[in-house]
Amino acid sequence: MTTLAAWITARRITGPGPRERKIVTPWELGIPHEEVSFRAKDGLLLRGWWLPYPNARRTVIALHGHRGAKHHCVGIGAALWRRGANVLLFDCRGRGSSEGELISLGHFETVDASAAIEYALSRAPGVPLGLIGYSMGAAVAVMSAARDERVEAIVADSSFASERGLIRALLRKQVGPLHGPIARITERLLPYDPGEIEPLREVATIAPRTCLFIHGLLDRTCDPEDSVRMHEAAGDPKELWLLEEAGHCDAYFADREAYCERVAAFFERHL
């Protein structure tokens, strides 16, 4: 039973699951956009939407969650575009319209983010670049900024501090005392080392570029304390925004206007 539970857990992490076909696009919001594509360094074709703003002063790339897709970021993308930013929304591998049959909790997606950064900079050379990510996408934003100094500011909404810690915490809630053996076997079944996916270990290297950490205190997926710890570990300048009544990635929905204003103003100050 332990091995079966570990196999199921590993499959949930790496299996893309069904892809949504009926989605909201920037067209519904009256925003001009282009359907674009670019390749990750391992050859997979990634597809997305480029929202060009005339004479933009900044570019922002949105990074969706583990089983998310680009259309989940249309709301914040539209708000940032209206405030004068180029915006790139794209599907990580195995989601939406992108190629790939194997996903992860940040290992492969950091490769995808790197390709997105290259594409965005090729479309708007010399324009300051920022990232906004949600859940897994937030962790990817932290690690991508830590590894690429061309990323000048990030917003990390509902991030986890380490993949290993996240897996063990979720398994502890689901199976109780058996979580330890299941987690160890799960890690051996994954096609990468989850110990390498640890935003907390990398966040300090982002400074003097800036970070905004957002987390709902009712989050039952990623512990809000993870964002607190990363904020503490990050160098200045940095910001932390905790919302008492919000759950996982719910800050946007708690008050769309306030959320978009704070995020847009953050990027305007730092990009």
PAFIRO-927516 format. One record per residue (C-alpha): x, y, z; residue in one letter. Coordinates in steps of 0.25 Angstrom, whole numbers, plus 5000, padded with zeros to 4 digits. Layout:
N
XYZa;...
//
This chain:
271
500050005000m;501250105003t;501850074989t;500450094983l;500250224990a;501550274986a;501350244971w;500050314972i;500650434978t;501750434968a;500750424957r;499950544962r;501250624962i;501750584948t;500450554940g;499850674933p;498450634934g;497350674925p;497550804917r;496450914917e;495950944903r;494851054906k;495551164912i;495551314913v;496551394905t;496951534904p;496051554893w;494851544902e;495451664910l;495651744898g;497251744899i;498051724886p;498951604886h;499751514878e;499851364878e;501251334880v;502151214882s;503651184886f;504451064890r;505051024903a;506550984903k;506050834902d;505350854889g;503850864894l;502950964888l;502351054897l;501151144893r;500551274899g;499951404897w;500751534895w;500051664900l;500851774894p;500651914899y;501152034891p;502452094896n;502352004908a;503252034920r;503251894926r;502951754922t;502351654932v;502251504930i;501251424937a;501451284943l;500251194946h;500151084956g;500450934956h;499250894948r;498951034943g;499051094929a;499151234923k;497751264923h;497751264938h;498551384938c;497751464928v;497151554939g;498451604945i;499051604931g;497951704926a;498151794938a;499651804936l;499451834921w;498451944924r;499552004933r;500552014922g;501251874922a;501551774911n;501051644917v;501451504913l;500451394917l;500951254913f;500651104916d;501751024923c;502050894917r;500950794918g;499850894920r;498950974911g;499450974897s;500850944900s;501550824896e;502050714907g;501450604914e;502350614927l;502150724937i;502750754951s;502650844963l;503650944957g;504850864952h;504450864937f;503650994939e;504851074942t;505451034929v;504151074922d;504151214930a;505651234925s;505151214910a;503951314913a;504951414918i;505851404906e;504551414897y;504051544905a;505451604904l;505551584889s;504151644887r;504451764896a;505951784897p;506451884907g;505051884914v;505151844929p;504551714932l;503851654944g;503151524947l;501851494955i;501551354959g;500451274966y;500751154975s;501751064967m;501851184958g;502251274970a;503351174974a;503851174959v;503851324959a;504751324971v;505751224966m;505751294952s;506051424958a;507151374966a;507751304954r;507551414944d;507951564947e;507151614936r;505951594944v;505851724952e;504551694961a;503651584964i;502351564971v;502151424977a;500751394981d;500551274990s;501851204988s;502451084995f;503851095001a;504250954997s;503650844989e;504150744998r;503450815010g;502150835002l;502050684998i;502250645012r;501350745018a;500250705009l;500450555011l;500450575026r;499050635025k;498550525016q;499150395022v;499650435036g;500850355042p;501050285029l;501450405021h;502950395023g;503150255016p;502250305005i;502950435003a;504350365002r;503850264992i;503150374984t;504450454983e;505150334977r;504050314967l;504150454962l;505050484949p;505750594957y;506250624971d;505250704978p;506250744988g;506750844977e;505450914977i;505651004989e;505251154986p;505651185001l;507051144998r;507151234986e;506351354990v;507451434997a;508251444984t;507151534977i;507551664984a;507751774981p;506551744972r;505251744979t;504151634983c;502751644987l;502251524994f;500751504995i;499951405003h;498651375009g;498651325023l;497551225021l;498451155010d;498251005013r;499250965001t;500451045003c;500751085017d;500651245018p;501951235027e;502651195015d;502551335009s;502851395023v;504151315023r;504551355009m;504251495012h;505151485024e;506251425016a;506151515004a;507051645004g;506551785003d;505651834996p;504551744999k;503051745003e;502151645009l;500551655008w;499751555017l;498251545015l;497451495027e;496251445020e;496951385007a;497251245003g;498151184993h;498351284982c;497151354986d;497651494989a;497351534975y;495851494977f;495751554991a;495851694985d;496151694970r;496351844969e;497251854982a;498051734977y;498251794963c;498651934968e;499651884978r;500351784968v;500351894957a;500851994966a;501951904971f;502451874957f;502352024953e;503252064965r;504251954962h;504351934947l;
//
